Amino acid sequence: MDILTTIASSEPAVLLRGSFWIYPLVNAAHILGIALLIGAIVPFDLRLMGVIKAGRIRTLAGILVPVAASGLALAAVTGAALFIVKPVDYAQSDLFVIKLAVIGVGLINVGWVRSIPRWSELVQAEDSILNPTEPNRKLRIAAAVSIVAWVVVLLLGRMTGYFM
């Protein structure tokens, strides 16, 4: 807890707590990051699952994956900034700790997807008779895990904000 107290008394934390504009702008940027992540990943995952049939996966991946990654990066940076305002309170919040664990699940899932050979085939190879354009079962499962994980992160994040 000493390190968390030190973080809370740091200059950036004091600045965020004391500023009329900076904290709300960082909070808004955090919400924007979440919106970009969820807004890009849900339709892409639904396409991988076969719920949505429109659009080539390769094309959608080229557009939506970078948007989701940018949203995740923005949410992570701004989330860290928001954390330093009340680190002790956040560290003591079960909702926040579970949120971090689910973020870990989401990130592990991203790594798993990238390790599935079919992923590379879908997003890199040209369509042909020898290269079907639909994901395999592993990718469909990973897409479902992704949607659940990131929506749970969203819900836990909002709940943390309301109950702290």
C-alpha positions as CSV (number, residue, x, y, z in Angstrom):
1,M,0.0,0.0,0.0
2,D,3.0,2.3,0.5
3,I,3.6,2.4,-3.2
4,L,0.0,3.2,-3.9
5,T,0.1,6.1,-1.4
6,T,3.2,7.4,-3.1
7,I,1.4,7.2,-6.5
8,A,-1.6,9.1,-5.1
9,S,0.7,11.9,-3.8
10,S,2.6,12.1,-7.1
11,E,2.6,15.4,-9.1
12,P,0.5,13.9,-11.9
13,A,-2.1,12.5,-9.5
14,V,-2.3,15.8,-7.6
15,L,-2.7,17.7,-10.9
16,L,-5.5,15.4,-12.1
17,R,-7.4,15.7,-8.8
18,G,-7.0,19.4,-8.7
19,S,-7.8,20.4,-12.2
20,F,-11.2,21.5,-13.3
21,W,-10.6,20.4,-16.9
22,I,-7.9,17.7,-17.0
23,Y,-9.6,14.9,-15.1
24,P,-12.9,15.2,-17.1
25,L,-10.9,15.3,-20.4
26,V,-8.9,12.2,-19.4
27,N,-12.2,10.5,-18.4
28,A,-13.8,11.4,-21.7
29,A,-10.7,10.1,-23.6
30,H,-11.0,6.9,-21.6
31,I,-14.6,6.5,-22.6
32,L,-13.6,7.2,-26.2
33,G,-11.0,4.5,-26.1
34,I,-13.6,2.0,-24.7
35,A,-16.0,3.0,-27.4
36,L,-13.4,2.5,-30.1
37,L,-12.5,-0.9,-28.7
38,I,-16.0,-2.2,-28.2
39,G,-17.3,-0.5,-31.4
40,A,-14.7,-2.2,-33.5
41,I,-14.3,-5.5,-31.8
42,V,-17.9,-6.6,-31.5
43,P,-18.8,-6.4,-35.2
44,F,-15.5,-8.0,-36.1
45,D,-16.0,-10.8,-33.6
46,L,-19.6,-11.3,-34.8
47,R,-18.2,-11.7,-38.3
48,L,-15.7,-14.3,-37.1
49,M,-18.4,-16.2,-35.3
50,G,-20.5,-16.2,-38.5
51,V,-23.4,-14.2,-37.0
52,I,-22.7,-11.5,-39.5
53,K,-22.0,-12.8,-43.0
54,A,-21.3,-9.5,-44.8
55,G,-17.8,-8.4,-45.5
56,R,-14.5,-10.2,-46.1
57,I,-12.7,-11.0,-42.9
58,R,-9.4,-9.8,-44.4
59,T,-10.9,-6.4,-45.3
60,L,-12.7,-6.0,-42.0
61,A,-9.5,-7.0,-40.1
62,G,-7.6,-4.3,-41.9
63,I,-10.0,-1.7,-40.7
64,L,-11.4,-2.9,-37.4
65,V,-8.4,-4.5,-35.8
66,P,-6.3,-1.2,-35.8
67,V,-9.3,0.7,-34.5
68,A,-9.8,-1.8,-31.7
69,A,-6.0,-1.7,-30.9
70,S,-6.0,2.1,-30.9
71,G,-9.0,2.1,-28.6
72,L,-7.4,-0.4,-26.3
73,A,-4.2,1.7,-26.1
74,L,-6.1,4.9,-25.4
75,A,-8.2,3.2,-22.8
76,A,-5.1,1.7,-21.1
77,V,-3.2,5.0,-21.0
78,T,-6.1,7.1,-19.8
79,G,-7.2,4.3,-17.4
80,A,-3.7,4.4,-15.8
81,A,-4.1,8.1,-15.5
82,L,-7.5,7.7,-13.8
83,F,-6.1,5.0,-11.5
84,I,-3.4,7.3,-10.0
85,V,-6.1,9.6,-8.7
86,K,-7.3,7.0,-6.2
87,P,-5.0,4.0,-6.4
88,V,-5.6,2.8,-2.9
89,D,-9.4,2.8,-3.4
90,Y,-9.1,1.1,-6.7
91,A,-6.7,-1.6,-5.4
92,Q,-9.2,-2.3,-2.6
93,S,-12.2,-2.6,-5.0
94,D,-13.1,-6.2,-5.9
95,L,-14.8,-5.0,-9.1
96,F,-11.6,-3.2,-10.2
97,V,-9.4,-6.2,-9.5
98,I,-11.7,-8.5,-11.4
99,K,-11.8,-6.0,-14.2
100,L,-8.0,-6.1,-14.5
101,A,-8.1,-9.9,-14.5
102,V,-10.7,-9.9,-17.3
103,I,-8.5,-7.5,-19.2
104,G,-5.8,-10.1,-18.9
105,V,-8.1,-12.7,-20.2
106,G,-9.0,-10.5,-23.2
107,L,-5.3,-9.9,-23.9
108,I,-4.4,-13.5,-23.6
109,N,-7.3,-14.3,-26.0
110,V,-5.8,-11.8,-28.5
111,G,-2.5,-13.6,-28.3
112,W,-4.2,-17.0,-28.8
113,V,-6.0,-15.7,-31.9
114,R,-2.7,-14.5,-33.4
115,S,-1.2,-18.0,-32.7
116,I,-4.0,-19.8,-34.6
117,P,-2.7,-20.6,-38.1
118,R,-6.1,-20.0,-39.6
119,W,-6.0,-16.3,-38.5
120,S,-3.0,-15.7,-40.7
121,E,-4.6,-17.4,-43.6
122,L,-7.7,-15.3,-43.2
123,V,-6.1,-11.9,-42.8
124,Q,-3.1,-12.3,-45.1
125,A,-3.8,-14.7,-48.0
126,E,-5.8,-13.9,-51.0
127,D,-9.1,-15.6,-51.5
128,S,-9.0,-18.7,-53.6
129,I,-10.4,-22.2,-53.9
130,L,-7.5,-23.4,-51.8
131,N,-8.1,-20.8,-49.1
132,P,-11.6,-20.8,-47.8
133,T,-12.7,-17.4,-46.4
134,E,-14.4,-18.6,-43.2
135,P,-12.9,-19.0,-39.7
136,N,-12.5,-22.4,-38.1
137,R,-14.0,-23.4,-34.8
138,K,-11.0,-22.1,-32.7
139,L,-11.5,-18.6,-34.2
140,R,-15.2,-18.7,-33.6
141,I,-14.6,-19.6,-29.9
142,A,-12.0,-17.0,-29.6
143,A,-14.4,-14.4,-31.0
144,A,-17.0,-15.3,-28.5
145,V,-14.5,-15.1,-25.6
146,S,-13.4,-11.7,-26.9
147,I,-17.0,-10.3,-27.0
148,V,-17.7,-11.6,-23.5
149,A,-14.4,-10.4,-22.1
150,W,-14.5,-6.9,-23.4
151,V,-18.2,-6.4,-22.6
152,V,-17.5,-7.6,-19.0
153,V,-14.6,-5.2,-18.8
154,L,-16.9,-2.4,-19.9
155,L,-19.5,-3.4,-17.3
156,L,-17.0,-3.8,-14.5
157,G,-15.4,-0.5,-15.3
158,R,-18.8,1.3,-15.1
159,M,-19.7,-0.5,-11.9
160,T,-16.4,0.4,-10.4
161,G,-17.1,4.1,-11.2
162,Y,-20.5,4.0,-9.7
163,F,-19.7,2.1,-6.5
164,M,-16.5,3.9,-5.5
